[in-house]
Amino acid sequence: MATATALDVTALRADFPALARTTMSGTAVIYADAPSETQVPQSVVDAMGDYLVWHNSHIQGECAATRETDDKIGATRIDAGHLVDGDPDTVAFGQDITTLNFSVWRAIGRTRCPGDHIVVTCLDHDADVSSWLILAEDQGLQVCIVKVTPACAIADLAPHGGATAVVDAVACAPHRRIDVEALDCDVLLCSPYTCLGPHLGIAWVRPTLIPSPRPDRVRPAGMEPPRHRFETGSLTHEALAGPRAAVLRLGFAHYATCDGIDRCICALANIARVPS
């Protein structure tokens, strides 16, 4: 277990360009974003700019920039797998969490039959509700809204009814360690924009579920590797360069004796101990 080091708050603030912003009268701006959106450190800005300047390319080609792009996407996918404590090979990326929400929901929805029930909670983000309401109208499904129930309890009940358990962990990610295996969900979605990164959608899908959904695909696009089927076209590669820099910066800000994601895990574990 890493040991905590004292934070240099002045140096830490200097690493976030947005904190230097002032109003027209010269007053410092206070960021109090209700959706838990975080500002990004300079290292994230630099990583995204570096990708666009030196590595901008499509994937799976033979030139140097293409191979570098493949490597960067692969590294970010591994980081995302660590973030949710799941297999990185089943992590899919999307333009943002709402867009990815709709893509995954449509794919799962095509496996449902008229009369099937979709259960959502009263505190769900509307991307977790509207997507199902649209599908319900199109396919004759029934949508039920219930009071908030612990995610583990929902996941425990789902297999008994042949249901698929889907968790939106966007608001949870910056505060609690996520473990998709302990949660036993089928799909989990989150975004690095709550953890010092850019706007980007991340979906972990249980390997046994992947063959069932029928996602939107262009005809030349393959269905392998498994996560690729939920990625409808070229990803925003410069955005994918950001989360890796955020992981390294978040870890460095908290602990000096662990590397990368290990430092983030240590930080999250300590945040979880703070009284509400």
VOBA-1610 file (N, C-alpha, C; in pm, whole numbers, padded with zeros to 5 digits, always signed):
BEGIN
Met+00085-00119+00000Met+00000+00000+00000Met+00088+00124+00000Ala+00061+00216-00089Ala+00141+00337-00097Ala+00114+00427+00021Thr+00212+00509+00057Thr+00193+00604+00165Thr+00163+00741+00107Ala+00077+00815+00177Ala+00037+00946+00128Ala+00150+01046+00141Thr+00158+01140+00049Thr+00254+01248+00057Thr+00177+01379+00064Ala+00239+01480+00122Ala+00173+01609+00135Ala+00153+01671-00004Leu+00037+01730-00026Leu+00008+01793-00153Leu+00055+01938-00154Asp+00121+01977-00261Asp+00156+02116-00283Asp+00040+02179-00359Val-00053+02240-00286Val-00177+02288-00346Val-00150+02395-00452Thr-00054+02482-00425Thr-00024+02589-00521Thr+00025+02530-00654Ala+00115+02432-00646Ala+00166+02368-00767Ala+00056+02290-00837Leu-00029+02226-00759Leu-00139+02148-00815Leu-00235+02237-00891Arg-00271+02351-00833Arg-00362+02445-00901Arg-00299+02498-01029Ala-00168+02520-01026Ala-00100+02575-01144Ala-00104+02479-01261Asp-00125+02351-01234Asp-00128+02250-01340Asp-00262+02244-01411Phe-00361+02320-01362Phe-00495+02322-01422Phe-00520+02460-01482Pro-00502+02476-01613Pro-00514+02608-01675Pro-00647+02677-01647Ala-00755+02600-01638Ala-00887+02661-01618Ala-00895+02739-01487Leu-00813+02704-01387Leu-00819+02771-01258Leu-00759+02911-01262Ala-00695+02945-01374Ala-00641+03080-01389Ala-00744+03175-01452Arg-00857+03121-01489Arg-00959+03204-01555Arg-01022+03300-01455Thr-01053+03420-01502Thr-01122+03519-01420Thr-01242+03574-01495Thr-01331+03637-01421Thr-01445+03705-01483Thr-01398+03835-01546Met-01487+03907-01613Met-01451+04034-01676Met-01405+04136-01573Ser-01451+04120-01448Ser-01412+04213-01343Ser-01283+04171-01273Gly-01227+04057-01315Gly-01102+04012-01256Gly-01118+03915-01140Thr-01240+03877-01109Thr-01264+03783-00999Thr-01238+03640-01045Ala-01175+03562-00959Ala-01149+03423-00995Ala-01279+03346-01016Val-01280+03257-01116Val-01398+03177-01146Val-01403+03057-01052Ile-01522+03027-01001Ile-01543+02909-00918Ile-01617+02805-01001Tyr-01562+02685-01010Tyr-01625+02578-01087Tyr-01704+02488-00990Ala-01834+02488-01008Ala-01921+02405-00925Ala-02019+02332-01016Asp-01966+02242-01096Asp-02044+02174-01199Asp-02121+02057-01138Ala-02253+02064-01139Ala-02336+01960-01077Ala-02314+01821-01136Pro-02291+01803-01268Pro-02272+01668-01322Pro-02137+01605-01290Ser-02064+01663-01194Ser-01934+01607-01152Ser-01827+01621-01258Glu-01846+01710-01353Glu-01744+01729-01456Glu-01621+01793-01396Thr-01503+01743-01432Thr-01378+01796-01381Thr-01308+01879-01487Gln-01225+01972-01443Gln-01136+02042-01535Gln-01015+01952-01561Val-00944+01979-01670Val-00833+01889-01706Val-00700+01954-01677Pro-00601+01875-01636Pro-00466+01928-01616Pro-00397+01954-01749Gln-00289+02030-01744Gln-00215+02064-01866Gln-00165+01940-01938Ser-00133+01835-01863Ser-00082+01713-01926Ser-00184+01648-02019Val-00313+01660-01985Val-00418+01606-02071Val-00430+01689-02199Val-00425+01822-02182Val-00427+01911-02298Val-00309+01881-02390Asp-00190+01863-02330Asp-00071+01836-02409Asp-00080+01701-02481Ala-00134+01599-02413Ala-00143+01466-02473Ala-00237+01467-02593Met-00348+01538-02581Met-00442+01544-02693Met-00383+01622-02809Gly-00313+01733-02779Gly-00249+01811-02885Gly-00136+01734-02950Asp-00058+01661-02870Asp+00052+01582-02923Asp+00001+01477-03021Tyr-00113+01414-02987Tyr-00167+01314-03079Tyr-00203+01377-03214Leu-00272+01491-03210Leu-00317+01554-03334Leu-00198+01601-03419Val-00091+01646-03354Val+00024+01697-03429Val+00110+01585-03486Trp+00136+01480-03406Trp+00237+01383-03443Trp+00186+01243-03478His+00063+01208-03440His+00020+01068-03455His-00114+01053-03525Asn-00175+01161-03569Asn-00311+01159-03621Asn-00323+01062-03739Ser-00408+00960-03725Ser-00414+00857-03828Ser-00535+00767-03806His-00569+00690-03909His-00665+00582-03892His-00596+00464-03824Ile-00671+00359-03799Ile-00617+00243-03728Ile-00582+00130-03824Gln-00508+00034-03773Gln-00481-00094-03841Gln-00419-00077-03979Gly-00324+00017-03988Gly-00250+00035-04112Gly-00104-00001-04094Glu-00022+00038-04191Glu+00119-00002-04190Glu+00214+00114-04162Cys+00165+00238-04163Cys+00255+00351-04141Cys+00281+00370-03991Ala+00383+00448-03957Ala+00421+00467-03817Ala+00308+00530-03736Ala+00243+00633-03790Ala+00138+00701-03715Ala+00021+00606-03686Thr-00008+00518-03779Thr-00116+00421-03759Thr-00082+00324-03647Arg+00041+00274-03649Arg+00082+00181-03543Arg+00083+00250-03407Glu+00125+00377-03405Glu+00125+00453-03280Glu-00018+00476-03230Thr-00110+00500-03324Thr-00250+00517-03287Thr-00305+00388-03227Asp-00277+00276-03289Asp-00321+00146-03235Asp-00266+00125-03094Asp-00140+00160-03072Asp-00079+00142-02940Asp-00145+00231-02836Lys-00173+00356-02874Lys-00234+00450-02779Lys-00376+00406-02742Ile-00453+00361-02840Ile-00588+00314-02812Ile-00582+00190-02723Gly-00489+00100-02753Gly-00474-00020-02671Gly-00439+00012-02527Ala-00348+00109-02507Ala-00308+00147-02372Ala-00425+00208-02296Thr-00503+00291-02363Thr-00619+00352-02298Thr-00724+00247-02266Arg-00738+00147-02352Arg-00835+00040-02326Arg-00793-00041-02201Ile-00664-00062-02186Ile-00615-00132-02066Ile-00643-00048-01942Asp-00619+00083-01950Asp-00649+00170-01836Asp-00797+00166-01801Ala-00883+00166-01904Ala-01027+00160-01879Ala-01066+00028-01813Gly-01001-00082-01856Gly-01026-00211-01792Gly-00988-00210-01646His-00875-00146-01613His-00833-00133-01474His-00934-00049-01395Leu-00984+00058-01459Leu-01077+00148-01390Leu-01200+00074-01343Val-01252-00019-01424Val-01374-00092-01387Val-01344-00230-01333Asp-01215-00264-01328Asp-01169-00395-01281Asp-01229-00508-01366Gly-01225-00487-01498Gly-01280-00586-01590Gly-01187-00610-01708Asp-01222-00704-01791Asp-01143-00742-01907Asp-01137-00626-02007Pro-01019-00571-02036Pro-01010-00459-02131Pro-01051-00496-02272Asp-01047-00625-02307Asp-01085-00667-02441Asp-01234-00649-02468Thr-01313-00628-02364Thr-01457-00605-02384Thr-01496-00462-02349Val-01397-00372-02348Val-01424-00229-02326Val-01443-00161-02461Ala-01555-00092-02478Ala-01584-00018-02600Ala-01583+00131-02570Phe-01539+00210-02668Phe-01537+00355-02653Phe-01642+00418-02744Gly-01689+00536-02705Gly-01785+00610-02785Gly-01760+00758-02776Gln-01831+00833-02859Gln-01813+00979-02866Gln-01833+01043-02730Asp-01936+01000-02659Asp-01964+01047-02523Asp-02054+00942-02459Ile-02083+00958-02332Ile-02156+00853-02261Ile-02300+00841-02310Thr-02364+00952-02346Thr-02502+00945-02394Thr-02510+00876-02529Thr-02419+00911-02621Thr-02416+00847-02753Thr-02391+00698-02740Leu-02294+00661-02655Leu-02263+00520-02636Leu-02381+00449-02569Asn-02446+00517-02476Asn-02567+00465-02413Asn-02668+00421-02519Phe-02701+00511-02609Phe-02801+00481-02711Phe-02756+00367-02802Ser-02627+00363-02834Ser-02576+00257-02920Ser-02590+00120-02855Val-02548+00111-02728Val-02558-00017-02657Val-02702-00056-02633Trp-02785+00041-02594Trp-02925+00011-02565Trp-02997-00040-02689Arg-02971+00023-02804Arg-03036-00022-02927Arg-02997-00167-02959Ala-02869-00196-02940Ala-02821-00332-02969Ala-02888-00434-02877Ile-02896-00404-02748Ile-02960-00494-02654Ile-03110-00501-02680Gly-03168-00385-02711Gly-03313-00379-02732Gly-03361-00466-02845Arg-03278-00489-02945Arg-03318-00572-03058Arg-03334-00719-03019Thr-03283-00756-02902Thr-03298-00894-02855Thr-03424-00911-02771Arg-03499-00803-02749Arg-03619-00809-02665Arg-03743-00830-02749Cys-03848-00880-02684Cys-03974-00912-02753Cys-04085-00823-02701Pro-04189-00799-02782Pro-04302-00720-02735Pro-04356-00773-02603Gly-04382-00681-02510Gly-04431-00721-02379Gly-04322-00734-02274Asp-04194-00742-02317Asp-04084-00747-02220Asp-04080-00618-02139His-04031-00627-02017His-04026-00512-01928His-03883-00460-01913Ile-03872-00328-01916Ile-03747-00258-01888Ile-03767-00184-01757Val-03677-00204-01660Val-03689-00140-01530Val-03576-00038-01514Val-03611+00087-01489Val-03513+00192-01463Val-03545+00254-01328Thr-03451+00330-01272Thr-03476+00391-01142Thr-03506+00539-01157Cys-03564+00597-01052Cys-03610+00736-01058Cys-03494+00837-01059Leu-03373+00795-01026Leu-03258+00885-01028Leu-03166+00863-01148Asp-03207+00778-01241Asp-03123+00753-01358Asp-03107+00880-01442His-02989+00894-01500His-02967+00998-01601His-03067+00974-01713Asp-03114+01080-01776Asp-03219+01062-01877Asp-03171+00982-01998Ala-03039+00976-02019Ala-02989+00890-02127Ala-03020+00744-02099Asp-03036+00709-01969Asp-03069+00572-01931Asp-03219+00546-01933Val-03296+00652-01955Val-03441+00639-01957Val-03497+00662-02097Ser-03459+00775-02158Ser-03513+00809-02290Ser-03482+00702-02394Ser-03360+00645-02386Ser-03324+00542-02483Ser-03420+00425-02477Trp-03458+00385-02358Trp-03552+00273-02343Trp-03694+00313-02378Leu-03732+00436-02347Leu-03867+00481-02383Leu-03885+00480-02535Ile-03781+00522-02608Ile-03788+00520-02754Ile-03798+00376-02805Leu-03715+00287-02749Leu-03721+00146-02788Leu-03857+00085-02754Ala-03909+00122-02637Ala-04038+00067-02595Ala-04148+00105-02694Glu-04143+00229-02739Glu-04243+00274-02836Glu-04228+00201-02969Asp-04103+00178-03010Asp-04078+00113-03139Asp-04109-00037-03137Gln-04085-00103-03022Gln-04090-00249-03017Gln-04194-00306-02923Gly-04280-00221-02867Gly-04386-00271-02781Gly-04337-00319-02646Leu-04233-00255-02592Leu-04180-00293-02460Leu-04249-00211-02352Gln-04238-00256-02229Gln-04296-00186-02115Gln-04183-00131-02028Val-04190-00003-01995Val-04089+00060-01911Val-04148+00090-01774Cys-04081+00043-01670Cys-04123+00067-01532Cys-04016+00150-01462Ile-04058+00252-01388Ile-03964+00334-01311Ile-03984+00303-01164Val-03876+00262-01098Val-03884+00222-00957Val-03797+00314-00873Lys-03813+00303-00740Lys-03728+00379-00649Lys-03586+00325-00655Val-03493+00404-00606Val-03352+00366-00612Val-03328+00237-00534Thr-03261+00144-00596Thr-03227+00015-00535Thr-03077-00005-00549Pro-03008-00057-00448Pro-02864-00083-00462Pro-02833-00163-00588Ala-02730-00121-00660Ala-02697-00185-00787Ala-02672-00334-00771Cys-02608-00373-00660Cys-02580-00516-00639Cys-02708-00596-00627Ala-02809-00536-00562Ala-02937-00606-00546Ala-03005-00626-00681Ile-02997-00526-00767Ile-03055-00539-00901Ile-02982-00646-00981Ala-02848-00642-00974Ala-02769-00741-01049Ala-02794-00883-01000Asp-02818-00898-00868Asp-02847-01031-00813Asp-02980-01085-00865Leu-03078-00996-00882Leu-03211-01039-00925Leu-03218-01067-01075Ala-03136-00995-01153Ala-03148-01000-01299Ala-03143-01141-01358Pro-03047-01226-01320Pro-03041-01358-01384Pro-03165-01444-01360His-03232-01424-01245His-03349-01506-01213His-03465-01478-01308Gly-03467-01358-01365Gly-03574-01325-01459Gly-03527-01321-01602Gly-03406-01368-01627Gly-03353-01363-01763Gly-03325-01222-01809Ala-03298-01133-01714Ala-03279-00992-01745Ala-03130-00958-01762Thr-03105-00844-01823Thr-02971-00790-01839Thr-02955-00673-01744Ala-02851-00674-01660Ala-02829-00568-01561Ala-02729-00467-01617Val-02774-00343-01630Val-02691-00236-01687Val-02670-00128-01581Val-02547-00086-01561Val-02514+00013-01457Val-02451+00136-01521Asp-02503+00253-01487Asp-02443+00380-01526Asp-02359+00428-01407Ala-02227+00423-01422Ala-02136+00456-01311Ala-02062+00587-01334Val-02118+00674-01417Val-02051+00801-01446Val-02026+00882-01319Ala-02129+00896-01236Ala-02115+00976-01114Ala-02038+00902-01006Cys-02033+00771-01014Cys-01965+00690-00913Cys-01814+00687-00933Ala-01770+00689-01058Ala-01629+00664-01090Ala-01529+00751-01013Pro-01554+00882-00993Pro-01452+00961-00923Pro-01453+00941-00771His-01550+00867-00719His-01564+00857-00573His-01544+00717-00517Arg-01566+00615-00597Arg-01561+00478-00547Arg-01485+00388-00644Arg-01420+00288-00592Arg-01354+00187-00675Arg-01463+00102-00740Ile-01457+00087-00872Ile-01556+00008-00945Ile-01500-00133-00964Asp-01585-00233-00944Asp-01547-00372-00964Asp-01663-00443-01032Val-01656-00457-01163Val-01770-00514-01237Val-01795-00659-01200Glu-01691-00732-01159Glu-01711-00871-01121Glu-01784-00881-00987Ala-01744-00798-00891Ala-01813-00798-00761Ala-01956-00749-00777Leu-01976-00651-00865Leu-02110-00599-00890Leu-02194-00700-00967Asp-02128-00782-01050Asp-02194-00887-01128Asp-02296-00830-01226Cys-02262-00714-01284Cys-02351-00655-01385Cys-02313-00708-01522Asp-02398-00679-01620Asp-02371-00723-01758Asp-02307-00613-01841Val-02346-00489-01813Val-02290-00373-01883Val-02266-00264-01780Leu-02153-00196-01791Leu-02127-00080-01705Leu-02072+00032-01791Leu-02126+00151-01771Leu-02083+00267-01847Leu-02025+00373-01755Cys-01920+00441-01800Cys-01863+00552-01725Cys-01790+00643-01822Ser-01731+00751-01769Ser-01663+00847-01856Ser-01546+00910-01783Pro-01434+00931-01854Pro-01319+00995-01790Pro-01339+01143-01761Tyr-01447+01203-01811Tyr-01464+01347-01786Tyr-01493+01376-01639Thr-01524+01275-01560Thr-01540+01295-01417Thr-01410+01269-01342Cys-01304+01230-01413Cys-01176+01194-01350Cys-01060+01265-01421Leu-01075+01395-01445Leu-00971+01479-01504Leu-00950+01458-01653Gly-01033+01378-01718Gly-01015+01350-01860Gly-01114+01424-01948Pro-01110+01399-02079Pro-01201+01463-02175Pro-01335+01390-02183His-01428+01450-02255His-01557+01385-02279His-01536+01263-02368Leu-01579+01148-02318Leu-01560+01022-02387Leu-01648+00918-02320Gly-01706+00829-02397Gly-01788+00722-02339Gly-01710+00593-02327Ile-01725+00525-02213Ile-01662+00395-02191Ile-01771+00296-02152Ala-01773+00182-02218Ala-01868+00075-02183Ala-01793-00056-02166Trp-01811-00118-02051Trp-01761-00255-02031Trp-01879-00348-02050Val-01862-00451-02132Val-01971-00546-02161Val-01923-00687-02126Arg-02005-00758-02051Arg-01967-00893-02010Arg-01948-00980-02135Pro-01836-01054-02140Pro-01806-01132-02261Pro-01917-01226-02305Thr-01989-01286-02211Thr-02095-01380-02248Thr-02215-01309-02310Leu-02227-01178-02288Leu-02339-01103-02344Leu-02309-01056-02486Ile-02184-01036-02519Ile-02146-00971-02644Ile-02205-01036-02770Pro-02210-01169-02781Pro-02262-01226-02906Pro-02411-01198-02931Ser-02487-01166-02826Ser-02633-01154-02840Ser-02679-01025-02905Pro-02637-00906-02859Pro-02690-00782-02917Pro-02656-00767-03064Arg-02742-00695-03135Arg-02720-00668-03277Arg-02701-00518-03294Pro-02575-00471-03288Pro-02549-00327-03292Pro-02559-00269-03433Asp-02568-00136-03439Asp-02566-00068-03569Asp-02426-00077-03627Arg-02415-00124-03750Arg-02284-00141-03814Arg-02292-00102-03961Val-02187-00044-04015Val-02176-00031-04160Val-02131-00167-04215Arg-02164-00198-04338Arg-02143-00333-04391Arg-01997-00380-04391Pro-01898-00291-04421Pro-01760-00342-04422Pro-01701-00363-04282Ala-01768-00311-04178Ala-01712-00320-04043Ala-01727-00460-03987Gly-01620-00511-03931Gly-01625-00645-03873Gly-01685-00646-03734Met-01713-00764-03683Met-01769-00781-03549Met-01663-00826-03450Glu-01540-00840-03496Glu-01429-00879-03410Glu-01318-00775-03419Pro-01244-00753-03310Pro-01262-00811-03177Pro-01396-00769-03116Pro-01442-00838-03011Pro-01578-00820-02960Pro-01618-00676-02934Arg-01529-00596-02871Arg-01569-00460-02835Arg-01592-00374-02959His-01533-00414-03072His-01540-00333-03193His-01683-00319-03244Arg-01767-00415-03212Arg-01903-00412-03266Arg-01985-00296-03211Phe-01944-00239-03097Phe-02017-00125-03039Phe-01953+00009-03077Glu-01843+00003-03151Glu-01776+00125-03195Glu-01812+00146-03342Thr-01901+00240-03368Thr-01969+00247-03498Thr-01884+00304-03611Gly-01771+00363-03581Gly-01686+00421-03685Gly-01553+00460-03625Ser-01483+00551-03692Ser-01355+00597-03639Ser-01377+00666-03504Leu-01300+00626-03406Leu-01309+00687-03274Leu-01244+00825-03274Thr-01272+00902-03171Thr-01207+01031-03153Thr-01071+01005-03089His-00971+00979-03170His-00843+00930-03122His-00775+01030-03030Glu-00789+01160-03060Glu-00725+01259-02973Glu-00786+01259-02833Ala-00917+01230-02824Ala-00980+01221-02693Ala-00929+01099-02618Leu-00900+00990-02691Leu-00850+00869-02626Leu-00708+00887-02573Ala-00637+00988-02622Ala-00504+01016-02567Ala-00514+01084-02431Gly-00628+01147-02403Gly-00643+01222-02279Gly-00652+01139-02152Pro-00735+01032-02149Pro-00750+00955-02025Pro-00620+00896-01972Arg-00531+00852-02062Arg-00403+00796-02017Arg-00323+00902-01942Ala-00321+01025-01993Ala-00252+01133-01923Ala-00321+01166-01791Ala-00455+01155-01789Ala-00529+01181-01666Ala-00496+01078-01559Val-00486+00951-01599Val-00451+00844-01504Val-00315+00873-01441Leu-00217+00907-01524Leu-00083+00932-01473Leu-00081+01057-01385Arg-00156+01160-01423Arg-00155+01284-01345Arg-00228+01265-01213Leu-00340+01195-01215Leu-00416+01172-01092Leu-00332+01093-00993Gly-00262+00993-01043Gly-00176+00914-00955Gly-00063+00997-00898Phe+00002+01077-00982Phe+00115+01158-00937Phe+00072+01259-00832Ala-00051+01310-00845Ala-00098+01411-00751Ala-00118+01354-00611His-00139+01225-00601His-00170+01166-00470His-00055+01086-00411Tyr+00013+01007-00493Tyr+00113+00916-00438Tyr+00235+00908-00528Ala+00349+00903-00465Ala+00473+00904-00542Ala+00539+00767-00550Thr+00487+00667-00479Thr+00555+00538-00471Thr+00489+00429-00552Cys+00377+00457-00619Cys+00312+00359-00705Cys+00310+00412-00848Asp+00284+00328-00944Asp+00279+00370-01082Asp+00135+00375-01132Gly+00108+00475-01217Gly-00015+00483-01294Gly-00142+00448-01219Ile-00209+00345-01268Ile-00340+00310-01216Ile-00335+00269-01070Asp-00222+00212-01023Asp-00211+00174-00883Asp-00224+00297-00793Arg-00167+00407-00837Arg-00179+00529-00758Arg-00323+00578-00755Cys-00393+00566-00869Cys-00533+00607-00874Cys-00617+00522-00780Ile-00591+00391-00777Ile-00665+00300-00690Ile-00642+00339-00544Cys-00518+00371-00510Cys-00488+00415-00374Cys-00565+00543-00340Ala-00568+00637-00436Ala-00638+00762-00413Ala-00787+00739-00394Leu-00848+00656-00478Leu-00991+00628-00467Leu-01024+00558-00337Ala-00937+00468-00295Ala-00962+00396-00169Ala-00963+00491-00052Asn-00876+00590-00053Asn-00872+00687+00056Asn-00987+00786+00051Ile-01027+00823-00072Ile-01144+00910-00085Ile-01268+00842-00027Ala-01279+00710-00048Ala-01395+00635+00000Ala-01403+00635+00153Arg-01291+00658+00220Arg-01291+00658+00367Arg-01332+00792+00427Val-01341+00895+00343Val-01378+01027+00393Val-01526+01027+00433Pro-01560+01075+00556Pro-01702+01075+00598Pro-01785+01159+00503Ser-01911+01120+00485Ser-02000+01192+00394Ser-02023+01335+00443
//
